[in-house]
Amino acid sequence: MQNPKMGRLSVGILFAASLLIGAGCAGTGQTVHLHVPQKQAAALSLDPAVRIVIEPFEDRRAEKTRLGLRTHLWGGVTYFDLAGERPGVVLAHALADRLSTRGWKDRAWTVRVASSAGATTSQDADIVVSGQLLDFSANAKSRAFSTMVNASSKLVITAKNLGDQSTTTRNIEGSQRDTLFWFCDEDVQHLLAATLKDGFDRYLVDTTIEQKAVRAAR
C-alpha cells in the first residue's frame, strides 16, 4: 500500500519541477543570435594547385528577417537569427571553411571568399562557387517537459569552371529534428550547424575535382 506522505512528496516534487521548467517557458519576444558555422578539424595536406573562390550566397528565402522562432509553453516567443554577417555571407564562409579543411577527397583546398559576386576572372581562380539560399531555418516548440526543435536547409550550389566555362549545379536539401528535456539556445545552434554540415557533405559526395574543375561524381 502506498504511503500517503510519499505520494504527497512525489506530487510536490513534480509540481516544483513544473514550476522550474515553466519559469523559462514564457517568451519575451527577444532575438537570440546564433553562431552557426563550426570550425572543422584541419586536413593533413593542402592542395595549392586549384584556386577556388566562393561568392556570397544569394538570399532567396521567403522570410529574411529571422531564422525562426521558439514558441514557449506559457505563451510568447523568442526569435532566432544569425550573429554577424548576412546569411549569404555566413554560408559562403562556412563552405570555404569546409573546403579548406576537409573538402573533396578529404583534402584541404586553396579557398577564399569574394567580397562580392561576379568580379572573379580566370586570372584570380580556377573555380568560382556561388549559391542560392532558399531555406535556412530553425523552429522550436516547448511543451510540458520537452521542447521539439526542427532545423532545415535548402541550397542551390553552382560551380563555374573558368578554364572551359562549364558549370555544375546541385540542389541540396536537408532537415534534422531533436526532442529535448532541458532546452538551451545552443541546441538550436548545434542542430542548424549539423544540418548545414550534412548538406555540404552530400555536395562533396555528388561532385569531384578533375583537372582544376568541379565535375559530377561518377
PEUR-V741199 format. One record per residue. RES is the residue in one small letter. SS is DSSP state (@ for helix, = for strand, . for the rest). OMEGA is omega in whole degrees, 0 to 359 (* if undefined). Layout:
BEGIN
<<RES;SS;OMEGA> <RES;SS;OMEGA>>
END
This chain:
BEGIN
<<m;.;184> <q;.;177> <n;.;180> <p;@;179> <k;@;179> <m;@;178> <g;@;179> <r;@;179> <l;@;179> <s;@;178> <v;@;179> <g;@;179> <i;@;179> <l;@;179> <f;@;179> <a;@;178> <a;@;178> <s;@;179> <l;@;180> <l;@;179> <i;@;182> <g;@;181> <a;@;179> <g;.;188> <c;.;175> <a;.;183> <g;.;181> <t;.;181> <g;.;179> <q;.;177> <t;=;177> <v;=;181> <h;=;187> <l;=;174> <h;.;190> <v;.;183> <p;.;179> <q;.;184> <k;.;178> <q;.;174> <a;.;185> <a;.;175> <a;.;185> <l;.;185> <s;.;179> <l;=;179> <d;=;184> <p;=;186> <a;=;182> <v;=;181> <r;=;184> <i;=;176> <v;=;178> <i;=;179> <e;.;176> <p;.;180> <f;.;175> <e;=;182> <d;=;180> <r;.;178> <r;.;177> <a;.;178> <e;.;184> <k;.;186> <t;.;181> <r;.;177> <l;.;182> <g;=;182> <l;=;173> <r;=;175> <t;=;186> <h;.;183> <l;.;183> <w;.;176> <g;.;179> <g;.;182> <v;=;169> <t;=;183> <y;=;176> <f;=;174> <d;=;179> <l;=;174> <a;.;174> <g;.;188> <e;.;174> <r;.;183> <p;@;180> <g;@;177> <v;@;179> <v;@;180> <l;@;177> <a;@;178> <h;@;178> <a;@;178> <l;@;178> <a;@;179> <d;@;179> <r;@;182> <l;@;183> <s;@;176> <t;@;178> <r;@;181> <g;.;181> <w;@;179> <k;@;177> <d;@;180> <r;.;171> <a;=;183> <w;=;178> <t;=;187> <v;=;170> <r;=;179> <v;=;179> <a;.;179> <s;.;178> <s;.;182> <a;.;170> <g;.;184> <a;.;185> <t;.;178> <t;.;180> <s;.;175> <q;.;184> <d;.;187> <a;.;173> <d;.;183> <i;=;174> <v;=;180> <v;=;176> <s;=;182> <g;=;174> <q;=;178> <l;=;182> <l;=;178> <d;=;173> <f;=;192> <s;=;176> <a;=;179> <n;=;180> <a;=;178> <k;=;181> <s;=;175> <r;=;177> <a;.;175> <f;.;176> <s;=;174> <t;=;178> <m;=;181> <v;=;177> <n;=;176> <a;=;180> <s;=;177> <s;=;176> <k;=;185> <l;=;167> <v;=;182> <i;=;181> <t;=;176> <a;=;177> <k;=;179> <n;=;188> <l;.;179> <g;.;181> <d;.;178> <q;.;177> <s;=;180> <t;=;174> <t;=;183> <t;=;178> <r;=;173> <n;=;183> <i;=;182> <e;=;180> <g;=;179> <s;=;177> <q;=;183> <r;=;177> <d;=;176> <t;=;189> <l;=;174> <f;.;175> <w;.;183> <f;.;169> <c;.;185> <d;@;180> <e;@;177> <d;@;177> <v;@;180> <q;@;181> <h;@;182> <l;@;176> <l;@;179> <a;@;179> <a;@;178> <t;@;180> <l;@;179> <k;@;179> <d;@;178> <g;@;178> <f;@;178> <d;@;180> <r;@;176> <y;@;180> <l;@;176> <v;@;183> <d;@;184> <t;=;177> <t;=;177> <i;=;177> <e;.;177> <q;.;178> <k;.;180> <a;.;174> <v;=;180> <r;=;173> <a;=;180> <a;.;180> <r;.;*>>
END
